[in-house]
């Protein structure tokens, strides 16, 4: 490989790899000062921007299939969040917000406290669900499904993503964290390297 990667052609190539929704919602940003190969901000509901930051000096050290799967994985991670999915917790959060506003318009401190507490509990549960191992695994599996439309087989895509996670950690000079270890085990199962998957109890953590 050459010692320097020109970001512009690679960004155009990655945009072609990304699904249409990713091209619409995500923006690839060259960030040579970051210590990680690729990174993205946690997608908060009030922030529509979905930037993906890449250090292309480190990015070039990965193979093309590894880069394809990493960009698809980050796009999937950003696209899989459902802050406003209608379930009991989102409903409770919405009811709590409405209740808080109503109570603030009335001289009822207890009612306001109860409504605000309901909102806080529901939002905490939503936040925890969106930071669970299941979200991480879902992003990997969504990326693999998209990769099938890019000419990869399921086993190939899982294998490339697995090696990309391990290679990125090595490039960054660190060990795999807990979520990455779980993801790697799941990818080994998908790629056929291992017969042992990830238990449901671990996915929910």
C-alpha positions, 0 to 999 in steps of 0.5 A: 500500500502507498504511505498516504491515502487521498481521502477524496476518492476513498470518500466517494468510493465509500459513499457508493458502498453505503445504502441510499439512506446512509448517503442521505443521513450520514456525512464522512469527515476526514479527521486525521487528529483522532486516535481511532480509525473510525468513530461516530457520535452517539445519535441523540434524538434532537441532533439530525447530523450523523457524522462519521469521522475517519483518520485516513492515515490509519484507515489505509492500513485496513484492506478494502473489504475491511473498510467496506464492512466498517463503514457499513457497520457505522452507518447501520449503527447510526441508522438503527436507533429508534428513539421514537418507536412507539412502545411502553417506554416511549409512551411513558416518556411522552406522557411524562413530558406532557404531564410535566408541562401541564403541571408546570402551568398549575401550582401543583409541586407534587404533580410536577415532581411525579410527572418529571420523575416518570419522564426521567425513568422512561428516558433512562430506560430508552437510553439504556436500551439504545446502549445495550449489546443488542444494539451493537450486534444489530448494527453488525448484522444489518451491515452484513445484510447490506454487504450481501447487496454489495457482492459479499456472502454472509460468511465473507462479510462477517469474516471481514467485519471480524478481522476489521474490528481486531485490526482496528484495535491493533492499529490503535494500540489497544485491547478489545473492549467487552462489547467488541469481544461479544461482537467478535464471538457473534461474527465468528458464529455467523461466519462459521468459524465458531459454533457458539453464538451469543446468549440472549442474556448477554445480548440484553446487557 
